[in-house]
Amino acid sequence: MNKTNTFIGLIIQRPSPGNDGRPYEYFFDGSVINLSFRNCVWDNKPHSPTTYPIFAGNSAGATVKKLEYINCSFLPIFLSKDTAVRDFINCAIANNFTSDDGNIVTTFDADYYTTTQTTTNGVYNGDYAWGSLKYIKVILKTNNKFISTIPKKVSNETVVPKMTNNAAPSGLAFSKGAMGVNEAYLAFNQTDENEGYCSTSSSGGVGWLGYKFTSPKVIGKYAIRNGTLDNYYKRLPKNWTFEGSNDSTNGFDGKWEVLDRQSKQIWSTPTTDKVFEIDNIKSFSMYRLNWTANGGATDYTSVGELKMYELLNIPTLIEMTHNNEFSFQKYGINFDSALNLSSRLNRFTDIQSPSAVLGLGKVFKHKVDLREKRVGKIIFN
């Protein structure tokens, strides 16, 4: 194998111990090793390797023609060094691992962030994986354009703080009345109780419940959780809208924008979340669940927990005229499973990268089709 196999943006992990914890190994007789790793990470979890980043040339006649690491990070503490020819260029090395030559950085850059993408073992003679080798960046090409996306990403936990009363520790939990001590904050206290919040007696299947943030947030997902009682399902909301407002002060006043509609929702097991993704990219200071019917109870409606998840990434379509290492690293699609391109994209970004250098007095022209897209701003770098 005389061609160079280049791997970009990989994170290498060992799922189980063994074989001295070698993350990579080559043992074909007469194999020729030609490898280049760029922007890769050798992780120390879940099982830290101990012997060499690459265990190479241990079979009869195996030779290393090229093996280089550029802008790579080695998190494990390797107990042994590989004596074969190596180039470490702008690499971050953990503790006492020493290389044979190259430019070694002994501390990690403050801007260095790992991702959760992994490989299970490594490559076999530079061609294919022992386990599942996953490239963590992809760029697609169609109609002479290079396409990438920024997928939707929401917070893992509810962004409503754990409330101890309607106004503490921050923000405001509000509702259209409450029955006794079953106040609005009980739907935001992150505790499973018999029922949580309960609307006023005889309110039946009409009411609302919400939370006011101290600063506007974009909510991209919400969840409703019922209480611990298994015979109170009729008291849960059935038909509702999820709404946002920026001018309401207490839930009663102001204008409310409908962000999601649901109907005929029922629960059949206790302490169960119903999760709803919403197509929202607007920020609001207040959100509420506004129901017009429950499961059939005429006395009141209850909500165990109302969770809200913040939108962290606006789903974006990126279109590029050129593809190079810079665009691959900056705009490549990160993924850890099947690539899903069916999700709605709320934003369009057109990246123009002409090969010609523009000097003073030159004009850069690019046609934007306003029939298909609305332009919010143009950025020159």
N, C-alpha and C positions, 0 to 999 in steps of 0.2 A: 504494500500500500504506500505509494509514493506521493499521493496527493495529500495536502494539508486539510485536516478536518477541523473546522472552527466552530466553537460552541460559545454562544453569546447569552448572557443573562440567565444562567442556570443557578439553582441552589441545590447542592448535593447533600443528601442525608443518608445515613444508614438506619434502616428500620429495626435491625436486630444486631446483636454483637456477634463476633466470630471472625475467623481469618485475620486475627490481629487488628480487626476494625478497619481494614483497608477500604477506602471509599472507591478506589479504582484498581483494577488488576488486568494485566495482559499476560497470557501464557500460551499463545500459539507459537509453535516451533517455527522459526524463521520469519516471524512477524516484523514488520517495519512500522515504527511509530512516528507519526507526523501529526501533532496536535497543537492547537492554539485555543486557549481559554481566555475570553474577554468578559469583564464585568460579571464574573461568576463568584459564588460564595460556597465555601466548604463549611457546612453547618456542624455544630457539635451536639445536635439533638436529632432524634431521641437517643441515639447511641453514638458516642464520640469515637471516631477512628483514632488510632494511636500510631500507625505506621505509614508515613509518606502520604502526601496528597495524591500521588500516582505511584502505584507499585508496578514498575515496568521492566520488561526485558528479562524476566526470570525463567524463560524457556530457552532451549537450545537454539542458538543463532538469532535470537531476537535482538533487534537493534533500535536505538532511539536516534532518529535523524533530527527531529525537531519536537520540542516540548516546551511551550512557553505559557506564562500566566501574565496577563496584562490587566491592570486595574481590578485584581481579584482580592478577596478577603478570606483568610483562613482562621475560623473561629476555634477549631480544636487545638489542643496542645499536643503536637506530634512529638513523640519520644525519640524518634529516629529520623535521620535525614537521608534523602535519596542521593546516592553518589553519581547518578547518571547526569548527563548534560541538561541543565535547566536554565531558563531565563525567567526571573521574577522582576517584572517592571511595574513600578507604582502599585505594589501590593501591600496589604495590611496583614501582618503575621502575628499570631497569638503567642505571647510570652517567649518561651525559650526555644522555639523552633528556629533553626538556622538553615539557610539555603547555601548553595555552592557559590552563586554569583547573582548579580542583578541589583536592582534598586529597591531596597526593602524599606517600607514604612512601618515603624514599630507601634504606632498608635492609630486608632481608627478615626477617620474623618468625622467631624461633627454632623455633616450632612449625609452620612451613610445610613440608609434605612434598609433592612432586609424585608423580604416579602414572605408570604406563606406558601409560595409554590415550591414544590420539592421534586427531587428524583429519588427513587427508592434505593438504587445501588450505583450504577454507573454504566459506562459504555464498554463494549466487548470488542477489542481490537479496533476501536474507533468507528465502528459501523452501526451497531445497534445496542440496545439496552439489555442489561441483565433483567431488570424489572421494567418499570415504566418510566422512560425518559420523557420529560415534559418541557418543551420550550415554553417560556413564560411570556413571550412576546410574539405577536403575529401582525403582519400588515397584508391586506388583501389588495388585489389589483383587478380593476374592471374598467373597460373603455378608456385605456391609457391613463387612468387615474389610480392613485394609491389611496386606499380607504382604510380608516381605522375608526374605532369608537371609544368613547368613555362611557362605560356602563353605569347604570343607576347603582348608587350605593347609599344605604341608610345605616344609621347607628344600630349597634347590636342591642342596646338597652334603651328603655324608655328615657326620654330627656326630661320628663316631669320629675322633680325631686321627690323624695320620700316625705310626704306631707304628714305633719303631726296635728295640725288643725287647718282651718280653711285659709289661713294667711301665713303659715310657717312650715318650713324654714324660709320660703320665698315664693313670690307669685301669689296667685289667688285661685282657689278652687271654688267654683260657683255652681248653682243649680236653680231650677225653678221650684224652690221650696224643698223641704226635707222632713222626714218623719222622725220627730224626737231627736235622739242623739245620732241617728244614722245620716250624718251630714255629708256634704259633697266630698270632703277630703278623704273619706274612707274609700273612695274609688281610686285614690292616688297614694295610699299609704303602703303599697307594695306588700300587703299582708292578706293571706286568704282567710276570710271570715265567713260566717253563716250567709250573709247577704251583701255586706258592704254598704254602699249608698242605697237609700230607699227614698222614693218620692213621697210627697205628702199623702196622708190617708184619703181615700176616695178620689185620687187623681187619675186612677185607671191607667190607660195606656198612652197618656200624653205627658210630655215633659222634656227637659233637657238638662245636660250636665256637661261642665267644661272646665278649662283651666286657662288662666292668664299668665303668660311668661313675662319675665322682667324685661326682655328684649325680644323683638320679632324672630321667629324661627320658621324654616321651611320644613313642614312635616310631610314625609313621603310614605308613611305607613302608620296605621293605628291598629290596635287590638282591643277587643272587649273580652273580659274574663268574668265568668260567673262565680258564685260563692261555693261553699262546701256542701250545702244542702242538696240532696238529690231529688227532692219532690217540690221544688219551687220554680221549675222551668217556665211556668206560665207567667211568672212575674218579670221575665227578662224581655228586653226590647226585641221587637220583631221587624218592624218597618222604621227606617230612620234615614236621616241625612247627616253627614259629617261636614261641618261648616267652619269657616275662618272669618275673622273680623279684625280690623285695625282701629276702629273707632268706638267700639263698645266699651263701656266702663264696668258693667256688672252682669252682662249676659242678656239683660232685658232690652237695652237700647242698641243703637248703632245699626250698620248695615252688615249683613252676613252673606258670604259667598259659599254656595254649595260646592263641595269638593268631591263628594262621593254619595251615592244612593244605594241603599240596600233594602230588600224586602223579603218576607217569608223566611227569616232567619230563626232557627230553633236550636236549642241545646238539648242534649240527651244524657250528658255525663257531667258531674260536678267539676269545678275548678278547671275549666277548659277554655283555652284562648281561641277566639275567632279572629284571624288576622286578615287585614285588608290593605293591599297595595293601592295607592292612589296616584293619579297622574297630576301632581301638583309641583310647581316650581316657584310659587309665590310665597313670600314670607308674611306671616300674620302673628300678631301678638296674642290673640285669643282663638281658641278652638273649642267647639262644643259638639256633642252628640245630641241630636234633636230628633226624638222619636215620636211617631204618631200612632203607634200601636204596639202592644206587647203580646205575649203568648196567649192572652185570653183572660188574665186576672183583672178584676174590676176594682180591687182595692188600691194597689200601688204597683210601681215598677222598681226593680232593684238592679244595680250594676256592681259586680264584685270589684273589678278593676278596669280602668280605662287607660291604656298605654299609648304613648305617642312617640314615634321614632323619627329622628331628624334626617332630612335628605343631605348627604355629604357630597355627592357628585351629581351634577345635572347630566342626564343622558345626552351624549353629544355625538354627532356624526362629524368625523374629520376627513377632509378631502385634500390630498396633496398632489402636486404636479411632479415631485421628485421623491425618490426613495434612496436614502443613504444611511450610513451608520448613525448619524445624529438624529434623523427623523425616526429611525427604527427604535432607538433608545428612548426618545422623548414621547413618541406618539404610538408606539406599538401596543397592540391589545394585550393586556394581561389576562390570563385565564388559567384555571386549575382543573377544568373538566371540559365537557362538550361546549364548543363555542356557540353561543346563542345570539343570533342576529335578528331575531323576530321582535325584540322589545321595542317599544316606542322611543324615539329619540326626540328630545325637546329643543335641541340647539344644533346649529350647523356652523362648523369652523372650516374656512377655506385657507389652506396654507400654501402660499406662493413662494417658491424657492428657485429663482432663476439662476442659471449657472454663470451668467455674465456679471461682472462686477460693475455696479453703478457708481459713476463718479459725479462730481459737481455739475449741475446744469442738465443732467439727464432726466428723462421722464419715464416713470414706470407705469405701464398701462395693464389693467386687468378688467375684463368684462364681468360684471355681476348681473345675473338674470333676476331682476326684481319680480318677475312674474311668478317665480317659484318660492322665493325666500325673502324674508324681511331682514334688512341689514340694521343691526343695532349700533355697531361701532366697527371701525377699521383700525387695526394696530400695526404699526411699522416697527420692526426690530432692527 
